[in-house]
Amino acid sequence: MSMHPENLSPIVSNTGIQRPQFEQYEQAPKAQALPAIAAYDLLRVFGQKAAVNYLTLTVQRGEFYGFLGPNGAGKSTTIKMMVGLLRPTSGSVYVGGIDVWHEPVRARAIMGVLPEYLNLYERLSGREFLIFAGHMYGVPGADIRRRSEELLHVMTLTDDAEKLIVDYSVGMRKKIALAAALIHRPQVLFLDEPFEGIDPVSSRTIRDILRDLTQHGTTVFFSSHIMEVVERLCTRVGIINQGKLVAEGTLQELRARASGEEKDATLEDIFLNVIGAREENHNLSWLE
């Protein structure tokens, strides 16, 4: 059953927030066809405001899923709930068939996470940080050094491996954090704004690595404001607005739902139309 917003009917929960009712509510994923990510009826309330409002989505294994939304739409809150950093008010999340909030250690062992705001051990060198991450994830000792060196190489960080992370640029910090998230070869990779504030060379390096990962079966779930990157990389896209999943599909499917001249629309055009952004006059009068 496809769980698009139009298939859901709201009921009222004891939180005062409307909850959608649907046939598969609170059913665990079936063992024979486990998706990589399954979020069911996710709600997160801050005070009286629902930052994420009964969101349901599934991502299949090997998919490259782009998660879009305007600022404050609930993207980062959703990702934090999916990876076990923020407890949902209600709802459930499964990664690789494992309940993230009932079996957090097992769930985290199969996922890699690159958060929007990086908290790195800045007094370690890049190489030391990867070795530390490998031990934290339980990678066998014989594999840690080999994987660390390979990751430093593909991230073009070999020449800076002995430099302290505190002296790394924004792009270098993103790459070493991504390397640490990959050292245990996760089944699912969560990325929150991985291309924010980095240079074109680092951006291309990360894009190439992410493509290679999905070709080898890793599932990638990432949020970004850079439409061109999402359009180029993602096999499927979800759009969140005001805490709700308002559109989802491949780019071709999203275009097919458009009408008239929007049949050849870019992802940016589709996004702006879906969230209801209006074209306004943004000219500065004093420049005329």
VEXBALO-857603 format. One record per residue (C-alpha): residue number from 1; x, y, z; residue in three letters. Coordinates in steps of 0.001 Angstrom, whole numbers, always signed. Example, Ala and Ser with C-alpha at 12.3 -4.5 7.8 and 13.67 -1.06 7.14 Angstrom:
BEGIN
num:px:py:pz:residu
1:+12300:-4500:+7800:ala
2:+13670:-1060:+7140:ser
END
This chain:
BEGIN
num:px:py:pz:residu
1:+0:+0:+0:met
2:+1365:+3389:-943:ser
3:+1131:+5778:+1983:met
4:+836:+9118:+233:his
5:-685:+12010:+2179:pro
6:-3849:+11894:+95:glu
7:-4519:+8318:+1291:asn
8:-4563:+9295:+4961:leu
9:-7536:+10436:+7041:ser
10:-6856:+12403:+10236:pro
11:-7996:+11485:+13724:ile
12:-7231:+13324:+16946:val
13:-4642:+11907:+19384:ser
14:-4290:+12633:+23081:asn
15:-1564:+15167:+22254:thr
16:-4120:+17377:+20538:gly
17:-2310:+16929:+17213:ile
18:-4208:+15311:+14360:gln
19:-3005:+11794:+13615:arg
20:-3496:+10069:+10238:pro
21:-5213:+6695:+10255:gln
22:-4135:+4052:+7773:phe
23:-4189:+289:+7374:glu
24:-542:-396:+8199:gln
25:-419:+1784:+11307:tyr
26:+2055:+416:+13869:glu
27:+2776:-2751:+11918:gln
28:+6409:-3837:+11976:ala
29:+8114:-4477:+8635:pro
30:+7741:-8007:+7315:lys
31:+10898:-10084:+7667:ala
32:+10907:-11301:+4080:gln
33:+11003:-7806:+2579:ala
34:+12617:-5494:+5084:leu
35:+13156:-1957:+3818:pro
36:+16366:-177:+4733:ala
37:+14409:+2541:+6553:ile
38:+10817:+2449:+7739:ala
39:+9343:+5324:+9729:ala
40:+5776:+4909:+10930:tyr
41:+3568:+7727:+12158:asp
42:+6476:+9795:+13506:leu
43:+5427:+12684:+15712:leu
44:+7679:+15130:+17523:arg
45:+6078:+17908:+19527:val
46:+7910:+20879:+21016:phe
47:+5547:+22676:+23372:gly
48:+2316:+22968:+21380:gln
49:+3968:+22743:+17963:lys
50:+4411:+19547:+15950:ala
51:+7818:+19839:+14273:ala
52:+7183:+16467:+12602:val
53:+3521:+15623:+12200:asn
54:+2782:+11872:+11882:tyr
55:+5254:+11275:+9093:leu
56:+5425:+7851:+7438:thr
57:+7946:+6828:+4791:leu
58:+9950:+3816:+3663:thr
59:+13256:+3627:+1816:val
60:+14288:+429:+70:gln
61:+17742:-1098:+204:arg
62:+20235:+475:-2180:gly
63:+18139:+3599:-2735:glu
64:+19584:+7097:-2824:phe
65:+16807:+9054:-1128:tyr
66:+16782:+12851:-1120:gly
67:+14859:+14568:+1666:phe
68:+13869:+18140:+831:leu
69:+12046:+20906:+2631:gly
70:+12230:+24610:+3447:pro
71:+13976:+25810:+6588:asn
72:+12075:+24695:+9669:gly
73:+10099:+22036:+7794:ala
74:+11278:+19187:+10051:gly
75:+14124:+17637:+8031:lys
76:+16782:+17594:+10733:ser
77:+14268:+16628:+13418:thr
78:+13183:+13649:+11307:thr
79:+16756:+12503:+10752:ile
80:+17588:+12844:+14453:lys
81:+14623:+10611:+15310:met
82:+15646:+8077:+12672:met
83:+19209:+7736:+13960:val
84:+18377:+7666:+17662:gly
85:+19453:+11170:+18643:leu
86:+15983:+12550:+19422:leu
87:+13173:+10481:+20890:arg
88:+9849:+10769:+19027:pro
89:+6775:+11895:+20922:thr
90:+5172:+8863:+19285:ser
91:+5740:+6595:+16315:gly
92:+8454:+4098:+15452:ser
93:+11538:+3822:+13259:val
94:+13184:+707:+11859:tyr
95:+16602:+651:+10216:val
96:+17419:-2645:+8536:gly
97:+14420:-4122:+10330:gly
98:+15760:-3113:+13764:ile
99:+13680:-874:+16012:asp
100:+15938:+2131:+16581:val
101:+14427:+2990:+19961:trp
102:+14055:-538:+21355:his
103:+17417:-1898:+20142:glu
104:+19580:+1211:+19758:pro
105:+22962:-542:+19953:val
106:+22075:-3022:+17195:arg
107:+20565:-278:+15058:ala
108:+23542:+2064:+15345:arg
109:+25923:-751:+14441:ala
110:+24494:-879:+10911:ile
111:+24167:+2857:+10280:met
112:+26552:+5702:+9562:gly
113:+25603:+9277:+10425:val
114:+26894:+12631:+9198:leu
115:+25002:+15302:+11180:pro
116:+24560:+18863:+10009:glu
117:+26674:+20238:+12842:tyr
118:+29880:+18283:+13371:leu
119:+31213:+17632:+16868:asn
120:+34647:+16162:+16203:leu
121:+37566:+15389:+18486:tyr
122:+39601:+18352:+17323:glu
123:+42765:+17463:+19259:arg
124:+43116:+14232:+17292:leu
125:+44721:+14026:+13886:ser
126:+42619:+12818:+10975:gly
127:+44262:+9394:+11092:arg
128:+43840:+9099:+14868:glu
129:+40178:+10028:+14571:phe
130:+39498:+7259:+12039:leu
131:+41313:+4689:+14168:ile
132:+39276:+5819:+17175:phe
133:+36026:+5551:+15164:ala
134:+36981:+2073:+13984:gly
135:+37471:+889:+17564:his
136:+34196:+2502:+18650:met
137:+32317:+598:+15921:tyr
138:+34042:-2665:+16795:gly
139:+35932:-3035:+13525:val
140:+38554:-5809:+13850:pro
141:+41965:-4363:+14663:gly
142:+43582:-5795:+11546:ala
143:+41047:-3974:+9356:asp
144:+41105:-573:+11042:ile
145:+44484:+558:+9722:arg
146:+43772:-661:+6173:arg
147:+40335:+940:+6020:arg
148:+41633:+4176:+7561:ser
149:+44349:+4513:+4927:glu
150:+41936:+3734:+2090:glu
151:+39426:+6263:+3381:leu
152:+42100:+8938:+3771:leu
153:+43155:+8252:+192:his
154:+39702:+8400:-1409:val
155:+38865:+11522:+614:met
156:+42114:+13127:-624:thr
157:+43228:+13585:+2987:leu
158:+46390:+11467:+2993:thr
159:+48694:+14492:+2976:asp
160:+46782:+15973:+5924:asp
161:+46357:+12766:+7914:ala
162:+48736:+13872:+10683:glu
163:+47273:+17363:+10942:lys
164:+45001:+18057:+13907:leu
165:+41317:+18279:+13015:ile
166:+41134:+21697:+14679:val
167:+43216:+22957:+11736:asp
168:+41013:+21359:+9059:tyr
169:+38921:+23445:+6658:ser
170:+35135:+23009:+6489:val
171:+35456:+20674:+3507:gly
172:+38168:+18605:+5184:met
173:+36081:+18291:+8347:arg
174:+33101:+17059:+6328:lys
175:+35278:+14488:+4570:lys
176:+36910:+13142:+7743:ile
177:+33485:+12927:+9422:ala
178:+32104:+11045:+6412:leu
179:+35117:+8734:+6484:ala
180:+34450:+7982:+10161:ala
181:+30805:+7241:+9339:ala
182:+31913:+4738:+6680:leu
183:+34728:+2873:+8427:ile
184:+32455:+64:+9660:his
185:+30785:-268:+6224:arg
186:+27255:+670:+7320:pro
187:+24188:-689:+5579:gln
188:+22442:+2688:+5808:val
189:+24028:+6140:+5676:leu
190:+22238:+9253:+6967:phe
191:+23561:+12634:+5822:leu
192:+22192:+15983:+6983:asp
193:+23289:+18777:+4615:glu
194:+26550:+17067:+3550:pro
195:+27292:+19668:+857:phe
196:+26662:+22744:+2980:glu
197:+29582:+25182:+2972:gly
198:+32122:+23029:+1144:ile
199:+34226:+23790:-1915:asp
200:+33497:+22327:-5391:pro
201:+36429:+19891:-5245:val
202:+35310:+18392:-1921:ser
203:+31712:+18346:-3148:ser
204:+32653:+16324:-6205:arg
205:+34719:+13897:-4116:thr
206:+31791:+13272:-1775:ile
207:+29338:+12877:-4683:arg
208:+31554:+10268:-6329:asp
209:+31926:+8326:-3080:ile
210:+28177:+8355:-2427:leu
211:+27446:+7073:-5943:arg
212:+29946:+4258:-5427:asp
213:+28372:+3350:-2091:leu
214:+24868:+2970:-3520:thr
215:+26219:+915:-6418:gln
216:+27585:-1491:-3804:his
217:+24277:-1762:-1952:gly
218:+24483:+952:+702:thr
219:+21294:+2935:+1264:thr
220:+21811:+6706:+1432:val
221:+19282:+9068:+3023:phe
222:+20243:+12702:+2864:phe
223:+18806:+16163:+3200:ser
224:+20040:+19110:+1186:ser
225:+19039:+22542:-35:his
226:+21097:+22102:-3206:ile
227:+18504:+20987:-5746:met
228:+20983:+20302:-8542:glu
229:+22838:+17757:-6403:val
230:+19627:+16007:-5341:val
231:+18388:+15939:-8929:glu
232:+21677:+14470:-10114:arg
233:+22167:+11838:-7418:leu
234:+18856:+10661:-6007:cys
235:+16747:+7755:-7198:thr
236:+13776:+8995:-5155:arg
237:+12830:+12232:-3429:val
238:+10581:+13095:-503:gly
239:+9423:+16648:+234:ile
240:+8478:+17667:+3766:ile
241:+6631:+20862:+4627:asn
242:+5342:+21915:+8049:gln
243:+6274:+18507:+9412:gly
244:+4317:+16498:+6835:lys
245:+5464:+14478:+3828:leu
246:+3675:+16352:+1048:val
247:+5189:+14668:-2021:ala
248:+7313:+11629:-2804:glu
249:+8547:+9759:-5860:gly
250:+11174:+9613:-8552:thr
251:+11801:+12804:-10483:leu
252:+9883:+11299:-13397:gln
253:+6924:+10486:-11140:glu
254:+6908:+13968:-9647:leu
255:+6972:+15477:-13136:arg
256:+4164:+13179:-14270:ala
257:+1945:+14538:-11503:arg
258:+2606:+18065:-12710:ala
259:+359:+19670:-15266:ser
260:+766:+21708:-18412:gly
261:+4125:+23407:-18806:glu
262:+5451:+21739:-15634:glu
263:+5957:+18409:-17432:lys
264:+9592:+19397:-18065:asp
265:+9999:+21111:-14718:ala
266:+13228:+20991:-12770:thr
267:+13260:+19631:-9244:leu
268:+13447:+23205:-7992:glu
269:+10273:+24084:-9928:asp
270:+8483:+21041:-8513:ile
271:+9678:+21800:-4985:phe
272:+8523:+25418:-5077:leu
273:+5147:+24380:-6472:asn
274:+4632:+21650:-3867:val
275:+5422:+23841:-854:ile
276:+3274:+26649:-2250:gly
277:+6028:+29233:-2693:ala
278:+4741:+32242:-4593:arg
279:+6599:+34298:-7114:glu
280:+6970:+37770:-5724:glu
281:+8769:+40901:-6730:asn
282:+12107:+40791:-4928:his
283:+13624:+43764:-6734:asn
284:+15209:+46509:-4659:leu
285:+13409:+49743:-5439:ser
286:+16474:+51838:-4733:trp
287:+18423:+50104:-7527:leu
288:+16033:+51372:-10193:glu
END
